[in-house]
């Protein structure tokens, strides 16, 4: 709930409302006369980029605080993975086969949300990118459990809208990928990654890098679908080449099903230690 503080000054929203009823003159219609914070053209200028970055960090942070979201379980995964009932529309045989992970993501989110609700529903809240595919499955499972979930959508050149399962008051839209990725990790108590494309790989390796370098507290990190991940990434080759340390391969585990994932979270070494990202703090 957004609580207004008592102070002696006139509220900015009141001035914004007053400004919409002023007489129409050449002076009042000039762009220079607009209130700076209500001037969209001004706010979109290149020089205002630092302000926009700050606003994208603040708005979701304040909204999730007000909604009581203390910690989250992150679901990364491909937007193109279809629901099993629609796998016939998949563009490739591989995508059709990967449709099983839609159901695993949905069931995993449902189980974790049910457990969260047993403890007040403010910890281990499901967060996804808010789009289709695996993201939709995660938000859907949370809704089916009767809980809330977060969707961190982003404006893309092609038309995209949030999936209909995101909790409306926890549905956010971003311009900056970097700020969006910070919000994925700032409350993370666990990270789960399902098969996906460039976006999923980007999110996966950024999170692993933050953990590897100590910029983020170590949290349970699960990769769904060993055969997929080992086919596209030769993890052992990285260690053999010396570009990562052998112990870096212990930062994550492979799982296949929702039940395996839940068991892995429950038995993760270090469970109960301080969680969450500390990028820039």
C-alpha positions in Angstrom: 0.0 0.0 0.0 1.3 3.4 -1.0 1.2 5.6 2.1 1.5 9.4 1.7 3.7 11.1 4.3 2.4 14.2 6.0 4.4 17.3 5.1 3.7 21.0 4.8 4.3 21.2 1.1 1.8 21.0 -1.7 1.8 17.6 -3.3 3.3 17.3 -6.8 0.3 15.3 -8.0 -1.9 18.2 -7.1 0.2 20.6 -9.2 0.0 18.2 -12.1 -3.8 18.2 -11.9 -3.9 22.0 -11.6 -1.6 22.3 -14.6 -4.1 20.4 -16.7 -6.8 23.1 -16.2 -4.9 26.3 -16.8 -6.0 28.7 -19.6 -4.8 27.9 -23.1 -2.3 30.5 -24.2 0.8 30.3 -26.4 2.8 30.4 -23.2 1.0 27.6 -21.4 1.1 25.4 -24.5 4.9 25.8 -25.0 6.9 22.7 -24.2 9.1 24.7 -21.8 6.1 25.4 -19.6 5.4 21.7 -18.8 6.2 20.5 -15.3 9.6 18.7 -15.8 8.4 15.4 -14.2 5.2 15.4 -16.2 7.0 16.2 -19.5 7.4 12.9 -21.4 9.5 14.4 -24.2 11.8 15.9 -21.6 12.1 12.7 -19.6 13.0 10.8 -22.8 16.0 13.0 -23.7 19.4 11.4 -23.7 20.6 13.6 -20.9 17.9 12.1 -18.6 19.1 8.6 -19.0 20.6 8.5 -15.4 17.2 9.6 -14.1 15.4 6.9 -16.1 17.8 4.2 -14.8 17.1 5.3 -11.3 13.3 5.3 -11.8 13.4 1.8 -13.3 15.4 0.7 -10.2 13.1 2.4 -7.8 9.6 1.7 -9.1 9.7 -2.1 -8.9 11.7 -2.0 -5.7 9.1 0.2 -4.0 6.3 -1.8 -5.4 7.6 -5.2 -4.2 8.4 -3.7 -0.8 4.9 -2.4 -0.5 3.5 -5.8 -1.6 5.6 -7.6 1.1 7.7 -9.6 -1.4 10.7 -10.5 0.8 12.4 -13.2 -1.3 11.8 -14.8 -4.7 12.5 -17.9 -6.7 13.6 -17.0 -10.2 12.4 -18.9 -13.2 14.5 -18.3 -16.4 13.6 -20.1 -19.6 12.6 -19.9 -23.3 9.7 -17.9 -24.5 9.3 -20.2 -27.5 8.7 -23.4 -25.5 5.0 -24.3 -26.0 2.5 -25.8 -23.6 2.4 -29.6 -24.2 -1.1 -29.4 -25.6 0.1 -27.0 -28.3 3.4 -28.7 -29.1 2.1 -29.5 -32.6 2.5 -25.9 -33.4 6.2 -25.9 -32.4 8.5 -24.8 -35.2 11.0 -27.6 -34.6 11.0 -31.1 -33.3 13.3 -30.0 -30.5 10.9 -27.3 -29.3 8.1 -29.9 -29.3 10.2 -32.2 -27.2 11.1 -29.4 -24.8 7.4 -28.7 -24.2 7.6 -31.1 -21.3 9.5 -28.4 -19.4 6.5 -26.1 -19.6 4.6 -28.5 -17.4 7.6 -29.0 -15.1 7.9 -25.2 -14.6 4.2 -25.0 -14.0 4.2 -27.8 -11.4 7.4 -26.5 -9.8 5.9 -23.0 -9.4 2.7 -24.4 -8.0 4.5 -26.5 -5.4 6.8 -23.7 -4.3 3.9 -21.2 -4.1 1.8 -23.6 -2.0 4.8 -23.9 0.4 5.2 -20.2 0.4 1.6 -19.6 1.3 1.9 -21.9 4.3 4.4 -19.4 5.7 2.6 -16.2 4.8 3.3 -16.0 1.1 5.9 -13.3 1.3 9.0 -15.5 0.8 10.0 -17.6 -2.2 7.5 -15.7 -4.5 7.9 -16.9 -8.1 9.4 -14.3 -10.5 9.6 -14.7 -14.3 10.2 -12.5 -17.3 6.5 -12.2 -17.6 6.3 -13.4 -21.2 5.2 -16.6 -22.9 6.6 -20.1 -22.8 8.4 -21.2 -19.6 7.7 -17.7 -18.1 4.0 -18.2 -18.6 4.2 -21.6 -17.0 5.8 -20.2 -13.9 3.2 -17.5 -13.4 0.5 -19.9 -14.2 1.5 -22.4 -11.6 1.7 -19.7 -8.9 -1.8 -18.5 -9.8 -3.2 -22.0 -9.7 -1.8 -22.4 -6.2 -3.7 -19.3 -5.2 -0.6 -17.1 -4.7 1.0 -14.1 -6.3 3.9 -13.9 -8.7 6.0 -11.3 -10.3 6.5 -10.6 -14.0 9.4 -8.5 -15.2 8.5 -7.7 -18.8 10.6 -5.7 -21.2 9.8 -3.6 -24.3 11.0 -5.3 -27.4 10.9 -4.2 -31.1 8.3 -6.8 -31.8 5.0 -6.6 -30.0 4.9 -8.3 -26.7 2.5 -8.3 -23.8 2.7 -9.9 -20.3 1.1 -13.3 -19.9 -2.3 -13.3 -18.3 -1.1 -15.2 -15.2 1.2 -12.5 -13.7 -0.3 -10.8 -10.6 -1.4 -7.5 -12.1 0.0 -5.3 -9.3 3.4 -7.1 -9.6 3.7 -6.8 -13.3 6.5 -4.4 -14.3 7.8 -3.2 -17.7 11.4 -2.3 -18.4 13.4 -0.4 -21.0 16.8 -1.3 -19.6 17.9 -4.9 -19.6 20.5 -4.3 -17.0 18.0 -2.9 -14.4 15.6 -5.7 -15.2 18.3 -8.3 -14.5 19.2 -6.6 -11.2 15.5 -7.0 -10.1 15.6 -10.7 -11.0 18.4 -11.3 -8.5 18.1 -8.7 -5.7 15.6 -10.9 -3.8 16.6 -14.3 -5.2 16.5 -17.2 -2.7 17.0 -19.7 -5.6 17.5 -19.6 -9.4 16.0 -22.2 -11.7 16.8 -22.2 -15.4 14.9 -24.1 -18.1 16.0 -24.6 -21.7 16.0 -21.3 -23.7 17.8 -19.1 -26.1 20.1 -16.1 -26.1 18.1 -14.3 -23.3 18.1 -17.4 -21.1 21.8 -17.9 -21.6 22.5 -14.2 -20.9 20.6 -14.4 -17.6 22.2 -17.7 -16.7 25.8 -16.6 -17.2 25.4 -13.2 -15.6 24.0 -14.8 -12.4 26.7 -17.5 -12.4 29.3 -14.8 -12.8 28.0 -12.8 -9.9 28.0 -15.8 -7.7 31.5 -17.0 -8.9 33.0 -13.6 -8.3 31.4 -13.1 -4.9 29.3 -10.2 -6.0 26.2 -12.2 -5.1 25.6 -14.6 -2.2 25.6 -18.2 -3.3 22.0 -19.5 -3.8 20.6 -22.8 -5.0 21.1 -22.8 -8.8 19.2 -25.5 -10.8 19.4 -26.3 -14.5 16.4 -28.2 -15.8 17.3 -30.7 -18.6 20.8 -32.1 -18.4 20.8 -33.3 -22.0 19.9 -29.9 -23.3 22.5 -28.0 -21.3 25.3 -30.5 -21.9 24.6 -30.5 -25.7 24.9 -26.7 -26.0 27.6 -26.0 -23.4 30.7 -28.2 -22.8 31.0 -27.3 -19.1 33.8 -29.8 -18.4 35.8 -28.3 -21.3 35.8 -24.9 -19.6 37.2 -26.5 -16.4 39.7 -28.6 -18.4 40.9 -25.5 -20.2 41.4 -23.7 -17.0 39.1 -20.8 -17.9 37.0 -21.7 -14.9 37.9 -23.6 -11.8 36.7 -27.2 -11.3 34.8 -26.1 -8.2 32.8 -23.6 -10.3 31.0 -26.7 -11.7 29.6 -27.1 -8.2 27.7 -23.8 -8.4 24.8 -25.5 -10.1 23.0 -28.8 -10.3 21.0 -30.5 -13.0 17.4 -31.6 -12.4 14.7 -33.1 -14.6 11.5 -32.7 -12.8 9.7 -30.4 -10.4 10.0 -32.9 -7.6 13.7 -33.3 -8.2 14.1 -29.5 -8.0 12.2 -29.2 -4.8 14.3 -32.0 -3.2 17.5 -30.2 -4.4 16.4 -27.0 -2.9 15.6 -28.7 0.4 19.0 -30.4 0.5 21.1 -27.6 -0.8 24.3 -27.2 1.2 24.3 -23.8 3.0 20.6 -23.6 3.0 19.5 -20.8 5.4 22.5 -18.6 4.8 22.1 -15.0 3.7 20.5 -15.1 0.2 20.1 -12.6 -2.6 22.2 -10.5 -4.9 24.5 -7.7 -3.8 25.3 -6.1 -7.2 26.7 -2.7 -6.5 26.1 -2.8 -2.8 
